């Protein structure tokens, strides 16, 4: 009498069927289609992830007061336009980081937490390093 040890070993069904990783065509019903519940309108089972794009932010040149501050302001504004830095607070923080040497002295007269700190910094820079009109640097 044959025993269960003599019988050929059977693998589970899942181990014998390869995983489906592409679109199943609108072919007649097959064992794989029935097994995975696919229909003629099946979509890809393995979705392609969307690419991730990192934009490297541009850094403005540093400013030490040795050149006209109007020219530097034009450069600084272009850099921040490219970087989409729109808030005055962000611009004020970046401007304070870009100042070096004698130009940092103007920060003594500016309240960096004030809502208009960005404009105050430019006014102080204009008074000390550039030509200004009666209303300050614009």
ZIUR-V790222 format. One record per residue. N is the residue number from 1. RES is the residue in one small letter. SS is DSSP state (~ for helix, > for strand, _ for the rest). BURIAL is 1 if it has 16 or more other C-alpha atoms within 10 Angstrom, else 0. D_FIRST is the distance of its C-alpha to the first C-alpha in Angstrom with 2 decimals. Layout:
N_RES_SS_BURIAL_D_FIRST / N_RES_SS_BURIAL_D_FIRST
This chain:
1_x___0_0.00 / 2_x___0_3.84 / 3_x___0_6.42 / 4_x___0_9.93 / 5_x___0_11.34 / 6_x___0_9.75 / 7_x___0_11.21 / 8_x___0_14.87 / 9_x___0_17.37 / 10_x___0_19.72 / 11_x___0_23.40 / 12_x___0_25.43 / 13_x_~_0_27.55 / 14_x_~_0_30.79 / 15_x_~_0_29.97 / 16_x_~_0_29.54 / 17_x___0_32.87 / 18_x___0_36.11 / 19_x___0_38.85 / 20_x___0_41.62 / 21_x___0_45.02 / 22_x___0_47.28 / 23_x___0_48.57 / 24_x___1_46.14 / 25_x___0_47.99 / 26_x___0_48.56 / 27_x___0_45.83 / 28_x___0_43.67 / 29_x___0_40.90 / 30_x___0_38.04 / 31_x_~_0_34.91 / 32_x_~_0_36.87 / 33_x_~_1_39.73 / 34_x_~_0_37.60 / 35_x_~_0_35.64 / 36_x_~_0_38.95 / 37_x___0_40.95 / 38_x___1_43.46 / 39_x___0_46.11 / 40_x___0_48.79 / 41_x___0_51.19 / 42_x___0_49.04 / 43_x___0_50.99 / 44_x___0_50.15 / 45_x___0_47.65 / 46_x___0_49.07 / 47_x___0_52.76 / 48_x___0_55.23 / 49_x___0_57.32 / 50_x___0_61.05 / 51_x___0_63.03 / 52_x___0_65.01 / 53_x___0_68.58 / 54_x___0_70.66 / 55_x___0_74.40 / 56_x___0_76.33 / 57_x___0_79.46 / 58_x___0_82.74 / 59_x___0_84.96 / 60_x___1_88.72 / 61_x___0_91.03 / 62_x___1_92.65 / 63_x_>_1_96.25 / 64_x___1_98.87 / 65_x___1_102.05 / 66_x___0_103.29 / 67_x___0_103.02 / 68_x___0_104.06 / 69_x_~_1_101.75 / 70_x_~_1_101.97 / 71_x_~_0_100.17 / 72_x_~_1_97.54 / 73_x_~_1_97.10 / 74_x_~_0_96.49 / 75_x_~_0_93.80 / 76_x_~_1_92.25 / 77_x_~_0_92.14 / 78_x_~_0_90.50 / 79_x_~_1_87.75 / 80_x_~_1_87.02 / 81_x_~_0_87.05 / 82_x_~_0_84.39 / 83_x___0_82.34 / 84_x___0_82.74 / 85_x___0_84.20 / 86_x___0_86.16 / 87_x___0_86.97 / 88_x_~_0_90.25 / 89_x_~_1_88.57 / 90_x_~_0_86.14 / 91_x_~_1_89.01 / 92_x_~_1_91.21 / 93_x_~_0_88.53 / 94_x_~_1_87.93 / 95_x_~_1_91.67 / 96_x_~_1_92.23 / 97_x_~_0_89.53 / 98_x_~_1_91.16 / 99_x_>_1_94.58 / 100_x___0_95.62 / 101_x_~_0_98.79 / 102_x_~_0_101.94 / 103_x_~_1_100.14 / 104_x_~_1_98.23 / 105_x_~_0_101.56 / 106_x_~_1_101.75 / 107_x_~_1_98.79 / 108_x_~_0_101.09 / 109_x_~_0_102.90 / 110_x___1_99.79 / 111_x___0_97.69 / 112_x___1_94.23 / 113_x___0_92.72 / 114_x___0_95.23 / 115_x___0_93.96 / 116_x___0_96.55 / 117_x_~_1_95.91 / 118_x_~_1_95.03 / 119_x_~_1_98.43 / 120_x_~_1_100.22 / 121_x_~_1_98.78 / 122_x_~_1_99.95 / 123_x_~_1_103.38 / 124_x_~_1_103.76 / 125_x_~_1_102.59 / 126_x_~_1_105.06 / 127_x_~_1_107.94 / 128_x_~_1_107.30 / 129_x_~_1_106.02 / 130_x___1_106.78 / 131_x___0_109.28 / 132_x___1_108.98 / 133_x_>_0_110.83 / 134_x___0_112.18 / 135_x___0_108.83 / 136_x_>_1_106.84 / 137_x___1_104.28 / 138_x___0_102.56
